[in-house]
Amino acid sequence: MTEFPNDNPQLEHAADLRQASDTFMQRLDRLHELETRKRELPPDEPEFVRLAREIEDLARALLFTGGQQVELAEAVHHEAKTNDLAVDQSIRDTPPRRDAVSILAEWRAAERRLAAAAPDSDEERDARAHTERLRNEYKRVTAPTPDDAKG
């Protein structure tokens, strides 16, 4: 699995852009699905009104996600200009950031592998290193952000 190392702004920006883009695309697909369903209903049906409200809410969320992408793009642009850092891959080529649940499952498996390894073996050293990488990745994913402290 691809892992995003600590203190690598290029990869962090790329992962943030990927996440925002994925969210935008999911919301856009859902919006299309709901609007298609609504178009097939007579306007006097209760389902029509419910779908119209859901579509409105989703459209607002889609606009919010679009705004997030603009903010991220501006941050990447600023970072590139001031620190000579650039994201040199497309959003499509950026692997999605893993969530805490999948990292935790892999971490548990790595811990079991470590416990089963013979002491002072290459397998133990590899398992220990893998366990440590996963622990750090899990910490990064679950650590509070500065924005969390403000709210």
C-alpha positions, 0 to 999 in steps of 0.5 A, spaced: 500 500 500 502 507 498 503 510 504 504 518 505 510 519 509 511 525 515 512 532 513 512 531 505 508 537 503 507 534 496 504 528 497 500 531 503 497 536 497 496 530 492 492 526 497 488 532 499 487 534 492 485 526 490 480 526 496 477 532 494 476 530 487 474 523 489 468 526 494 466 531 488 466 526 483 461 521 488 457 527 489 456 529 482 454 522 480 449 521 486 446 528 484 446 525 477 442 519 479 437 523 483 436 528 478 435 522 473 430 519 478 426 525 479 425 527 472 421 520 471 416 522 477 410 527 476 411 533 480 405 532 484 408 526 488 411 526 495 417 523 492 418 528 487 419 534 493 423 529 497 428 528 491 428 536 489 430 537 497 435 532 497 438 534 490 438 541 493 442 539 499 447 535 495 448 541 490 450 545 496 455 540 498 458 539 491 459 547 491 462 546 498 467 541 495 468 545 489 470 551 493 475 546 497 478 544 491 480 551 489 483 552 496 487 546 495 489 548 488 491 555 491 495 552 497 499 548 492 500 553 487 503 558 493 507 552 496 510 551 489 512 558 488 515 560 495 518 553 497 520 550 490 515 544 491 510 542 486 505 536 485 508 533 479 503 528 478 495 528 476 490 527 481 488 521 477 495 518 478 495 519 486 493 513 490 487 515 495 489 516 502 487 510 506 482 510 512 484 509 519 480 502 519 484 499 513 490 501 516 488 498 523 487 492 520 493 491 517 497 494 523 494 488 527 496 483 522 503 486 522 503 485 530 501 478 529 506 477 524 511 480 529 509 476 535 510 469 530 517 471 528 523 468 531 527 473 535 533 476 532 531 474 525 530 478 518 523 476 519 522 479 526 526 486 523 522 486 517 515 485 521 517 490 526 519 496 521 512 494 518 509 495 524 512 501 526 510 504 519 503 502 520 503 505 527 506 512 524 501 512 518 495 510 523 497 516 528 498 521 522 491 519 520 487 519 526 491 525 529 487 532 531 488 537 526 489 545 528 482 546 525 480 541 530 482 545 536 478 551 533 472 548 533 
